[in-house]
Amino acid sequence: MSSYIEIRNVVKSFGSNTVLKHINLDVNEGEMVTLLGPSGCGKSTLLRAIAGLNDVDEGSVFIDGRDVTHVDVRQRQVGMVFQSYALFPNMTAAQNVAFGLSIKKLPKEEIQQKVSAMIELVGLKGKENQRPSQLSGGQQQRVALARALVMEPKVLLLDEPLSALDAQIRQNLRVQIREIQQDMHITAIFVTHDQEEAMAISDRVCVMHGGVIAQEGAPETLYKQPKAEFVARFIGHYNVYEPAQAAGLLGIKPESGCKVVAIRPEAFTLEGGENKLRLDGRVVRSSMLGSVTRYQLDCGGVPVSLELLNHDTRHLSIGEDVAFYVNDKNVLRIHE
């Protein structure tokens, strides 16, 4: 695979606020990369810089080997899907999808063929003649996706496209977006603040914080091996402790240069064994989360969150004193 999108040393400021700080990023052809982070971290600004909706103060943007840093947005061959569907209310679904093709003055028959194929691809067959007001939010976002894809863009950019939708619709649509992206082998960048969404949809995730990429990698790598304190705190509901606090909690020596110690809630078990560290605590709260229950324990004034699968372990009661364990290899020492 070759780098299809190349971001080189990109800087962007709004007044005295530097939103992007020398960003470098490569996206391979056919890859789905997600920019994940809290509000204000720079993820949407970076996406808009790639699209040409924001100019950049420094650095370069390349798409398919072409320097598009100063190229007009209409000449970049990118498709964009936003949180707001931005559909024309007086047009039908099919007319909205066809709009860009009509501007290009393609033959009417070709437009009809392309629109029909795209309507079917996004699962809207039978809804072609309905206006946006007659469609659900999920259906409207499908129209917006079809409108972007029908133009056959080199790159698909999605800026929080699911955040206005209900949870079940979000899950269904993100699966569909991923399937379409893979079937079409289109290069895509997806922006979200939702870590579950990022993990589910991406080949690679870039966690952004304060205008920089704090860490990038495959979803599983980011989840299991956070390299920076911010990433550990942002992804996976980690228990994060200062070294001295962790030493007291786990009975281990503080490691030189360690900034924080992080432990995933599901890394704890109720069974002891070799290489396992023992903790003692009192259950203060429990929350059923589908297949797991998350417990909050008080360990001598230090809060610990642990998650246990419901079907293969005993239920813990509020106020119960419990011994629990973690393998030392699952105690992550983070130095950044």
C-alpha positions, 0 to 999 in steps of 0.5 A, spaced: 500 500 500 502 507 498 500 513 502 494 516 499 494 522 503 500 525 506 499 531 511 506 534 512 508 539 518 501 542 518 500 548 522 493 552 523 492 558 528 485 562 529 488 568 532 493 567 538 490 559 538 494 554 535 489 549 533 494 544 529 501 544 531 506 541 526 501 535 524 504 529 520 500 523 518 500 518 512 493 514 510 494 508 505 490 507 499 483 504 501 484 505 509 479 508 514 483 512 519 479 515 525 481 522 528 479 521 535 479 526 541 475 531 545 472 537 543 477 542 541 483 537 540 483 539 532 480 533 529 475 537 525 480 543 523 485 537 520 479 534 516 477 541 514 484 542 512 484 536 508 478 538 504 480 545 503 475 548 507 480 551 512 487 554 509 493 552 513 499 557 516 504 552 514 505 545 511 503 541 505 497 536 504 498 531 498 492 527 495 494 521 491 501 524 490 498 531 488 500 537 492 493 540 494 495 545 499 493 551 495 488 547 491 480 549 491 476 545 495 472 543 488 478 541 485 481 536 490 476 530 489 474 529 496 467 527 498 464 530 505 459 528 510 457 532 516 453 531 522 448 536 519 445 532 513 445 539 509 440 536 504 436 540 500 429 540 503 425 541 496 428 536 493 427 528 493 432 523 496 434 522 488 434 529 486 439 530 492 444 525 490 444 527 483 445 534 484 453 534 484 452 530 477 447 535 474 452 540 476 457 536 472 452 536 466 453 529 465 448 525 460 441 524 464 441 517 463 448 516 466 446 520 472 439 516 473 444 510 473 449 512 478 443 515 482 439 508 482 446 504 484 448 509 489 441 509 492 441 501 492 448 501 495 446 505 501 439 501 502 434 507 500 431 503 495 423 505 495 425 512 498 427 515 492 422 520 491 421 522 498 423 529 501 428 529 507 422 531 511 419 524 510 425 521 512 428 519 518 435 522 521 438 515 519 435 515 512 437 522 511 444 521 513 444 515 508 442 520 502 448 525 504 453 519 504 450 517 497 451 524 495 458 524 497 459 517 494 456 518 487 461 523 485 466 518 486 471 522 490 478 520 491 477 521 499 471 520 503 471 525 509 466 524 515 466 529 520 462 526 526 456 524 521 453 519 526 453 524 533 446 526 531 443 519 531 440 515 536 444 509 539 441 503 535 441 507 528 448 509 530 451 502 530 447 500 524 449 506 520 457 505 522 457 498 520 454 500 513 459 505 512 464 501 514 462 495 509 461 500 503 468 503 505 471 496 504 467 494 498 468 500 494 476 500 497 475 508 498 480 512 502 476 515 508 478 519 514 472 519 520 472 524 525 469 522 532 469 523 539 466 516 541 471 511 542 467 505 541 465 508 534 472 509 533 474 502 535 469 499 531 470 502 524 477 503 523 483 500 520 487 505 524 486 510 530 489 517 531 488 520 538 488 527 538 490 532 544 491 539 544 493 540 537 497 534 536 497 526 535 498 523 541 498 516 539 496 512 533 495 505 531 490 499 530 484 500 535 487 493 539 494 496 540 491 503 542 486 500 547 491 495 550 498 499 549 497 506 551 503 510 550 501 516 553 497 518 560 492 522 556 491 516 551 490 511 557 485 516 561 481 517 554 481 510 552 478 504 555 476 506 562 483 505 565 484 506 572 490 511 572 494 512 578 500 516 580 506 511 581 506 512 589 499 511 589 499 505 585 505 502 589 501 503 595 495 499 592 499 494 589 505 493 593 510 494 588 516 499 587 515 505 583 519 505 577 524 510 575 521 515 570 514 512 570 509 518 570 502 514 571 500 506 572 494 504 568 490 498 569 484 496 565 478 494 569 477 487 565 484 486 567 482 484 574 479 477 576 477 474 583 482 468 582 489 469 585 495 465 582 502 466 580 505 473 578 498 476 580 498 482 585 492 482 590 488 488 592 483 488 597 477 493 597 469 494 599 464 494 593 461 501 593 457 501 587 455 497 581 452 498 574 450 493 569 453 494 562 450 488 558 454 482 558 459 485 564 458 489 570 462 494 572 464 495 580 467 501 583 471 499 589 474 503 595 481 500 596 483 504 603 481 510 600 483 509 593 478 508 588 478 502 583 474 500 577 473 493 575 469 489 570 466 482 570 463 478 565 456 476 568 455 469 565 461 466 568 463 469 575 459 471 582 455 477 583 458 482 588 454 485 593 454 493 595 458 493 602 462 486 600 469 486 602 472 482 596 479 480 595 481 481 587 487 480 583 491 483 577 497 479 573 503 484 573 503 484 566 497 488 565 499 493 570 502 498 565 507 503 566 506 509 562 512 514 561 509 520 557 
